[in-house]
Amino acid sequence: MCGIVGFTGRIDARKFLLDGLSRLEYRGYDSAGIALVQSGNDSELGILRVKGKIADLRAAVDESELNGNCGIGHTRWATHGVPSEANAHPHRDCSGRIAVVHNGIIENYAQLRAELIAKGHDFQSQTDTEVVAHLVEEFYSGDLIEAVRATVAQLTGSFALAVLHAEHPDTIIVTRNDSPLVLGSYEGGALVASDVPAIIEYTRDVIYIGDRDMAVLRSDGAIECYDATGAVFEPTVYHVEWDLEDAQRGGYPDFMLKEIHEQPRVIRDTLAGRFDVVSGELSFEELPLSSEELAAVDRIYIVACGTSYHAGLIGKSIIEAWARIPVEVEVASEFRYRNPIITSGTLVLAITQSGETADTLEAVRLARKAGAHVIALTNVVGSRITREAQTVLFIKANLEIAVAATKSFLAQVALLTLLALHFAQQRGKLSKEQVAEIYAEMRKLPEQIEWILANSHEIEHCAKACADATTALFIGRGVSATTCFEGALKLKEISYLHAEAFPAGEIKHGPIALIDVEKRTPVITVVPQSLTREKTLSNIEEVLARGAQVIAIATYGDKRIHELTDLVITIPSVSEYLSPITASVPLQLFARAIAIARGCDVDQPRNLAKSVTVE
């Protein structure tokens, strides 16, 4: 969603603000702007806003006389009000001495706006955010901290806020509720941003504040933190393992391709240290559940959104097959509204790459309130879900910039596979020998992914055959069907080509009507070696008979698939329940190749954001 940056220090703030906003572009946005306390004129704020990209804002700043050591910046994704310069942040009060940037949604803004207009305030935008600037103005009488605290007390909804006042030229006030903020300091000053990439050039030691907490950033680098009651507290400092290189393309043409090529490392890191050779058991020291407690689990809910939801569907198949525990996978936004059945034997796995997904967080709160033990799978240390769940398991994807998830998806699937093994072993459903055999096969996955990446010419050839299509169908069976769901999502996300995925057996129950002989509708099928391979081959023949163009992802050496179609992408031979990890890689590359052929921005697809922090 929207991106926030702020800097106060002893050097020109423009570089940090513009570079920081550039590193938050992956979050998605339609306009951008910055506000600075003008050097040599502490009573005046300078503001520049543009509809368009950071490059446009940077050009406008270069042409202006705007400068200063204390400022805030923003990238906006329109919610209230169309994309325009007038609706871009920062927003000001009537005096022009207060500026605010905001991520989230102020749910009661209409009521607040009407009350403020009745008091004589003049609004210049259609946004919900502008009420915050006017509320601070209304409450301000010399103490900016108290004015912001009084303002926050009036707000309903989600927000991350950074507030600037011309009369406090070295100070930024920040606060949040259900929207992310990260703080840091170094010898040159204090920093705030929506996400770590914006500040990682300056510090890798970061602070997260809780809902309705407040922090004051000073130009000497000091950060004062206050809880919701106004009491001072000493924040926890987290050390981020990522570095600046993770936020740069490293010679790749786009972040998506870079992150796809990082997947062998991600799988290696996920597997590292998980198997104890002496005991012959998987190691999950983070899990507080004993064998007896795991034996008492009679139902697992997996709650997630988007790509994480698809990882959950794959996890369901593996957990049920190996551990024999019933699993339900729920879209988080639906789970929280349908009064789910939760008992003392219910375990909830909540999956969110960012750890800030609003619907998943609400689902976690519901589950905990109902008495379930919640295990969070996330990629971000210090994110909100790490404080909401009883247990946290970190995936090892490191920083992911491209909006379309690739390496974080594979990390989630790999971690869920290990969890399924652990549950199965602890419940006595798999022997030590079986677990060791599966783990040994998983250790070969990074090398197999490297083989796929080195032999991607087949993918480029298949993508060219589909680039002009108007719709695409994906089919598979078992875990290959759930792999197809993610493949279809990737194609939709970055190429804007309509795509749908179905279990292959369902194709004749309606979807086969979508096949157009004249347009040679592409049907992408995932058909590795499995118990259902022959059934899938029959489904392939059905769609071929209706004039479809079939692209198959199949096991290397499968002669039968080459007899059916000359558009084949080969993957190494793996066990059926490990195939989603290898089969997903060519689907990612396939989607990217089509997107590039169609002239799309693969890193920042239209209308999308990296993390969805509002409902």
N, C-alpha and C positions, 0 to 999 in steps of 0.2 A: 504494500500500500504506500501511502505518502512517505516521503523521506524528510527527516529533520537533521540539521547540523547546527552547531553553535560553537563559538570560540571567543574567549576573552583572555588577553595576554599582553605581552610587551612587544609583539611584532604585528605587522599588517595581517589582518584576519582574512583578507580576500582569498589568499591562496588556499588556506584550509577550507573555507566555505565552498569554493568552486571545485576543488579537488575532491572534497568530501561528498558533495552532491553528485559528482561524476561517478564515484564508487557506489552510489546508491541508485544509479539509473536502472539497475536490474530489477528494482522493486516495482517499476512501471510508473509512468507519469505523463501528464499532458501539458504542464506548465511549470515554471520555476521562478524563484526570486530570492533576493537577499536583502537584509537591512543591516546597517552599520551605524554606530554612534560616530558621527563625523569627526575626524581628527581636527583639533583646534576649535571645535564648536560643540561643546558637550551638551548644549541645549537643543541640538538638532539631530534628527535621524535622517539618514539617506537611504532610500529604498529604490531598488530596480526589480521589475518583474517582467516576464515575457511569456507569451503562449508559444510553446515549442520546446526545443531541446536545451541541454546545458550549454552546448556550443553557442547557441544564440544568446544565452545569458552572459556567457564569458565575453563574447564580442561586445555586448552592450556595456559591460563593466569596463572593458579596456578603453572604450570610447568616452567613458564618463570621468568625472572627477571624484567619484565615490571612493572613499578610503576610510580606514579606521581600524582600531585594535580590538573592538568588541562588536560581534555581530551574530546574526542568526540567518539560516537559509532553509529552503524548502523545495521539494519536488511534489507537485500535487497530482493526485488522481481524482478526477471529478466525482463527487457524490451529490453535493448540493450546489446547483449552479453549473452552467455549461463551461467547458474549457475556454478561458479568456484571460486577458491580462487583468481585468478588473477582479476576477474571482481567484487569481493566483495569490499565493501567500508571499511575504508576510502581509498581515492585515493590521491596520492602524485604528486608533481611537479618533475622536473628533479633533483633539489637539494636535495630532500627528507626532506626539512625543512618546507614545507607547506602540510597540510592535509585537505581534504574536505569530508563531507558526504552530500548526496543529496536525496531528495524525489521529484519525478516529472519527466518531460521529457524536455530536452533541444532540441527544434525543429530544431534549426540551428546548431547543433553540428558538422555535417559533414563539413560544410563550415568553421567553426571555427577551426576544427581539421586540415583541409588541410592548412589553413593559418599559424597555429602554427608549423606544421611540416616543412613548407617552411622556417620558421624562426629558425629551428634547434631543436625544442622540440621533445623529444623522448617519445612516448606513450607506455604504458605497458599493456593496457586493450582494450577491445572492447566497453567500455561503453561511453555513452554521458557525464557522470559526469566528466570524467577525464579532459575534456577541461577546466573546471572551475579551477582546481588546476593550470594548465599551464597558464591560463589567469591571475590569481592572481600573479603568478611568473613574468609574462611579465610586469605587471603594478606596481609591488612592488619596492619602492625605499626608504623604511624605514617607511612609513605610511601605516599600514595594512588596516585601515578604508577606505582610499582613493583607495587603490588597489582593495578592494572588491567592492566599489561603481563603479569604472571604469569597473570592470568585469561584474557586473550586467547590466550595460548599453549596453553590447554586447549581452546579452542573450535574446532569444525569446523562449517562452514556459512557462511551469509551473515548479516551483522550491521552495523548502525550503532548505536552505543551512546553514551549520555550518562550519566555517573555523578556523583552528588552525595554528599558526606559531611559530616555535621554538624560534625566537627572541622576542616573546611576551608571556612569559611563564605563565602569569596569566590572559590571555585574550582569549575570544572566540567571533568571529563576526558572527552574524546570520542575515539572510534576507529571504524573501519569496515572492512568486507571485503565486497565485492560488493553493498553497499547504499549509497545516496547520502547525503552530508552536505555542507552548505555553511556556511562560517564567515565572520564579518564583525565589524568593530569600529567604534565611533564614540566621540565624546567622552563618552558616557554609560556605556559599558561594552562587553562582548564578547557576541557572539550566535552561536547555532548553530541550524540547522534542516535538515529533510529537503529543502527546496526553497526557491528564491529568494523566492517571494511572501511568505513569513513574515518576512523581514528587510528587504525592499526599502524600507519606510518609513524605515528607519534608515541604510542604506548601500547603495550600488550597486557598491561594491568588495568582491569576495568571494574566498574561498580555498577550494580543494578539496584534500583530502588523499587519498593513495593507499591501496591495500589494506594493512591492518594498520599504517598510520601512526597516530600518536597526536597529539592537540593538547591543550594546557592553556589554558583561558580564565580570565583574571584580571579582577577588578572594575575595574581601571584601563584596561581595553580591550586589554591586551596579550594576544597569542596566541603561545604557544611550540609549535613543531612538532617532532616526533621521528619518524624513520623506524622501520621494523620492527626495526632493530638497536639502537635507542635513541639514535642519533646525531641531534643537532640539525640542522635544515635550514631555509633561508630559503624560504618558500613563494612560488609565483607568485600574483600578485594579478590577478584578472580584473575588468574593468569591464563591468557589465551595462547594456545599452541600454534595457531595460524601465524603466518608472517605476510609481509607485503607481497611477496612473490605469489602467494595464493590468490591475491586479488588482481593479478596481472595475467595477461594471456600467454606469456612465456613462449612466443613465437607461433602460436596457433592462430588461425584466422578469426576464431571466435571462442568464447568461453565454453560453449556447449561441446565443441570438439575436444578442447583441452580436458574438460571434465569427463568425457567419455573415455579418453585415453588414460585418465587417472584411475580407472576402475580396477585394474589388476592390483594396484597398490592398496586401494580401499579394501578389497577382499582379503589381501594378505594381512592388513592391519586388524581387520575384524576377527580373523582366525587366530591371530598371534596370542599365545598364552592361554588359550581356552581349553587345552587338553593336557591333563596330567598323566604323563607316560607311566609313572610309578603306580598310581592308583587305577589307571585305566578309565578315568572318569572325566567328564567335562567340568571345567571350573567356572562357576558363576558366583564369585564371592559377594557380588553386589546384591544377590537375591537373599532376602532374609527368610524365605520359606523353607521349612524343613521337608524331608521326605514324607513325613506324616501329614503335614499341611498340604503338600501337593497331592497326596493321595486322596485328600478330602475335597479337592476341587472337582465339582461336578458340571461346571459350565464356564466357558471363557467367552467374554465379549471382546472383540477387537473394534475399537472406535478410531476413525480417521477420516480424512477428506482427500479427494483427488488422487494423486499418485500414491500417497501413503495408504489410501483405502485399497488400492490394487495390490500393494504389498501385503496388506492384511488378508485379502482373499487367497493369495498364495500361501500365506502362513496358516490359514484355516485348513487347507488341504493337507499340509504336511503335519500339523499338530494332530489332526484327527487320525491320519494314517499311522503315525508312529506312536503317539501318546494315548490315543483312543479317548480323548476328551472332546465332548461336543463343543463346537465353536460357532458363534454367530458373529458375522462381520457387519458392522453398522456404520452408515454415514453419520458422522458425529452430529450434524445439524438435525437429523431425524431422531437419533437416539435420545436426545435430551427432551424431546417433546412427546414421546410415545409411552411413557410410564413403563420402562423395561422391568422384567422380573429379575430381581437381584436378591440373593440369599447369602447366608454365611459361606456357602460353597462356591460363590461366584468370584472369578478373577477377571480383571479388566486390563487389557493391553491397549494403551493409548499411543498412537504413532503420530508424530509431527516433526518434520525436519527442523523447522524453526523454533519449536517449543513455544510459539506465540499464537498458534492458530485459534481464533476465538471460539469457534464451535467445539473444537476438541477440548479446550480448557473447560468450557461449560459442561461438557459430557463427563469430564473427570470429576468436577465438583459434585455433580449429581450422583455419580457412582460412589464416591467416598461418603457422601451424606447417607446413602442407602446401606452402607456397611461393607462395600466391596474393597478388596485390596487392589490398588491400581499400580501397575508397572508402566512407566513412561519410556518410550523409545524415542530419543531425540538426538539432534546433532549439535546443539548449542548449550555449552556450559553456562549456567546462570540464568537461562531462560525461565519464563514463568512456570512452565510445566514441571521444572525441576523442584519447584517449591510447592506445587499442588499435589504431586503424586507421592505415595509412600516410598516407592522404589524407582530408581532411574537407571536405565541402561543407555549408554551413549554409543551411537553409531560412529564410525571412524571415517566419515566422509571429508572432514575438514570443510573449509569454506566453499560454498557452492554459489556461483554468481549467476549463471544462466537461469532464466525463469523456469524453463522446462527441466524438471528434476531428472537426473540420470544417475550419477554416482551415489547420491543419497538413497535412491530407490534400490539399487543393488545392495547397498550396505544394509538397508532395512530388511530385505529379503534374506540376506546371509545371516543377519542376527536372529531373525525369526526361525530360520532353519536350525541354528544352534540351540535356540530355546526349545524347539520341538524335540531335538535330540536329548537335551537335558531333562525335560519333562518325562520323556519316554524311559530314560534310564532310571530316574528317581522313582517312577511308578512301576518299574519292573517289566516294562513292555518291550524293551530292547536290551539285549545282553551287552556286556562290556566289549565283546568281540564285534558285535554288529555296530556299536557306536564308533569304535576305533576304525572300522572299515569305512564307514560313511565319512568320518572326519578326514581320513586319509584321502578319500576321493575329493572332498572339498578343497583340500590343499592344492589340488591340481588345477582348480578353476582359474586362478590368475594366469597361469601359462596358457590355458585354453582361450581365455579372453584375448590375450596378446596375439594368439594365432588368428583369431577372427579379425582383429584390428589390422593385422599385416596382410590379410587377404580380402580387403574390402572392395576390390574391383567388381566383384559380382553384385554388390549392393548398388554401386553407381549405375551399372547396366540396368538393373531392375527398376531403379528409381526413374530413369529416363523414360521407361515404358509407361509410367503412371503419372508423370508430371502434369499432363493436360486433362486428367480425369476430373469429373465433377463429384464423384462419390467413390468411396472404397469400402469394402467389407473385409472383416478379419474373422477367421474361424479357426477353432482348435478344440480339443477335448481335454478334460481333466485340468491339470495345472497349465496346460497349453492354452486353454480357453481364457484363463485369468491372465496369462501372459499377453494374450491378444487384446484384452481390455486396455492394458497399459500402452500397447503398441498403437491402438486406435487413438487414444488420448494424445499421445505424442504427436501423431500426424495432424490432428485437429489443432493442437496448441500452436504449432510453429509454422505450418504450411497453409492453414485456413482451408484445407481440403476436408469436406465432410467425410466422416468415417464412423462406422459402427462395428462393434464386435459382438459375436454370438458364439455360444457352444455349437460346434459343427453339426450336431444332431438336430439343432433347431432351425437350420437354414431352410429346410423344406416346409417349415411351419409358418411361412410368411416372408422372411427376408429374401428368399430366392426371387421374389417378384421384382426386386430392385435391380436385378441384372438386366442390362440393356445390351442387346446384341450389337447394335450399331456403334455404341460407345465403348464396347469391350470393357465393361465394368471390371476393374481390378479386384480380385479376391486374394487377400494375403492370408496364407495358412501356415500355422506353426505345427509341424508334423515330425517331431523327433521320434526316435525309437521309444515305443511305449506299449502298454497293453492295448491301447485303443488305436494304434497306428492304422491297422487295416480298415477300421471303421472310418477314420478320417480320409483315407485314400478313396473310399467309396463316395464320401461327400464331395471330394475334389472332382471326381468324375461327373457327379451330378451338376456342379456349377459349370464345368467345361462343356457339358452337353447343352447348356443354355446360353453359351456364347461368352462366358466370362474369360478374363485373362488372369491366369493363376500365377502368383508369385509364392513360392514355397520356401520355408525355412526348415531344412531337413538335415538329418545326420549325414556326415561325410561318408560316402560310399553307398548311399541308398540309390540303387540303380532304378528301382521302380518309379521313383518320383521324377527322374530324368526322362522316363518314357512318357510321362504325362505332360510335362511342361519344360520348356528350355529356360525358364526364369526361376533359377534355383539359387538360394543362398545357403551354403553349407556351414554347419557347426560341428564341433567335435562330439564324439559319443560320450554321453554322461547318463547317470541314473535318472529316471523320470522326474523325481522330485527335486533334482538339482538343475534340470533343464531350463527353468525360468531365468536363471542367472546368465546362462550362455545365450539363450534365444533372445533375451531382451536387448543385448548389445547390437545385433544387426537391425533390430526394429528401431532403435534410437538413430543409428546411422542412416537407415532408410528414410525416416521422417526428416532428418536434417538435409539429406540430399534433395528430396522433393521440395522442401522449403526454399533452398538456395536456387533451385531451378525455377521456382515461381517468383523469385525476387523478394523473399520475405526476410525479415530480421530475426535470425534464429535465437539470439540472446534476449531480445526484448520484444516478444510478440505483442500485437495490439491488444489492448483491453485487459491485459493480465498483469498480475503482480507476483513477486516471489513468495511473499507470505501474506495471508489474508487475516488481518488482525481485527477486523470488524465483522459483524454478522451480515 
